[in-house]
């Protein structure tokens, strides 16, 4: 679970620069980031709304620290 301070910082960044807030939460090469970037280019307010949704409602994927063998 993330700390409240980290979520607050991500929300504040999402208000000023929506793709940056989503990038910190989900990473730069994710679908959430690309959707937020496109929405921000098309209109600032839809980018903010989606960024807040992506930060507060979409769960991030757990990191995978092990690789499965192909054999």
ZATOR-225585 format. One record per residue: x, y, z of N, C-alpha, C in turn. Coordinates in pm, whole numbers, padded with zeros to 5 digits, always signed. Example, Ala and Ser with C-alpha at 12.3 -4.5 7.8 and 13.67 -1.06 7.14 Angstrom:
2
+01319-00569+00780+01230-00450+00780+01320-00330+00780+01285-00225+00708+01367-00106+00714+01290+00003+00787
END
This chain:
71
+00084-00117+00000+00000+00000+00000+00089+00124+00000+00051+00220-00079+00129+00342-00091+00098+00437+00024+00196+00521+00055+00174+00618+00162+00084+00730+00113+00020+00795+00205-00070+00906+00170+00007+01023+00113+00128+01042+00158+00211+01151+00107+00245+01129-00040+00276+01006-00078+00308+00975-00217+00186+00995-00306+00070+00951-00259-00053+00969-00337-00086+01117-00349-00068+01194-00243-00094+01337-00248-00002+01406-00348+00125+01370-00349+00219+01428-00446+00181+01392-00589+00140+01266-00611+00099+01225-00744-00027+01299-00789-00122+01322-00698-00244+01395-00731-00212+01541-00765-00124+01603-00687-00086+01741-00716-00015+01752-00851+00072+01657-00880+00137+01657-01011+00037+01632-01123-00064+01549-01095-00165+01520-01197-00249+01642-01227-00264+01732-01133-00340+01854-01158-00259+01950-01245-00131+01962-01220-00048+02056-01295+00005+01996-01426+00053+01874-01422+00105+01804-01540+00051+01661-01538-00066+01638-01595-00131+01507-01583-00046+01387-01625+00024+01390-01737+00103+01271-01773+00216+01241-01674+00270+01343-01610+00379+01319-01515+00328+01244-01391+00211+01281-01343+00154+01210-01228+00127+01064-01260+00075+01038-01379+00047+00900-01419+00177+00825-01443+00277+00892-01495+00407+00829-01519+00471+00784-01388+00461+00865-01286+00518+00827-01156+00444+00709-01095+00316+00700-01120+00235+00594-01060+00246+00462-01137+00237+00468-01270+00228+00346-01350+00348+00321-01440+00430+00420-01465+00544+00404-01555+00520+00475-01686+00627+00493-01763+00618+00573-01885+00573+00494-02007+00584+00366-02008+00547+00287-02126+00424+00202-02099+00325+00262-02034+00202+00190-02003+00086+00251-02080-00021+00177-02086-00141+00223-02155-00200+00344-02084-00196+00344-01951-00251+00456-01874-00178+00586-01909-00047+00579-01919+00031+00698-01952+00000+00748-02093-00008+00656-02188-00035+00697-02326-00175+00758-02341-00274+00699-02273-00410+00756-02277-00410+00895-02216-00342+00911-02104-00337+01041-02038-00265+01144-02125-00159+01103-02190-00086+01194-02277-00172+01241-02395-00243+01149-02456-00330+01184-02569-00444+01275-02523-00506+01242-02409-00615+01325-02359-00565+01465-02320-00445+01474-02266-00390+01604-02229-00360+01687-02354-00313+01624-02460-00288+01696-02585-00419+01745-02645-00523+01662-02639-00652+01700-02695-00724+01805-02610-00704+01799-02480-00767+01895-02391-00713+01878-02251-00682+01986-02187-00616+01981-02056-00706+01918-01949-00834+01956-01947-00926+01907-01844-00951+01756-01856-00975+01701-01976-00989+01555-01984-00862+01481-01939-00746+01539-01964-00622+01479-01916-00615+01476-01764-00659+01583-01700-00661+01588-01553-00758+01485-01497-00876+01478-01556-00978+01384-01506-00928+01241-01518-00870+01207-01633-00820+01070-01649-00700+01044-01558-00615+01142-01540-00498+01123-01453-00543+01095-01309-00641+01170-01262-00692+01145-01127-00755+01006-01117-00828+00967-01221-00886+00833-01223-00776+00726-01221-00673+00744-01303-00566+00644-01313-00487+00635-01183-00472+00745-01113-00395+00744-00988-00476+00687-00873-00601+00727-00863-00681+00691-00746-00758+00560-00760-00795+00522-00882-00884+00406-00899-00818+00284-00962-00721+00302-01049-00659+00190-01119-00545+00136-01034-00551+00007-01006-00445-00057-00927-00323-00079-01014-00207-00054-00958-00086-00081-01034-00053-00228-01025+00012-00278-01130+00047-00420-01135+00162-00447-01040+00159-00560-00971+00271-00592-00882+00397-00619-00964+00511-00579-00912+00635-00604-00986+00666-00753-00992+00714-00795-01106+00749-00936-01126+00900-00947-01113+00945-01008-01004+01088-01018-00978+01148-01150-01024+01067-01238-01073+01120-01365-01120+01074-01389-01262+01155-01461-01333+01125-01495-01472+01097-01643-01481+00995-01676-01556+00964-01817-01577+01051-01870-01690+01096-01991-01673+01180-02049-01778+01094-02093-01895+01150-02091-02013+01078-02128-02132+01071-02279-02151+01156-02353-02083+01161-02498-02100+01054-02568-02019
END
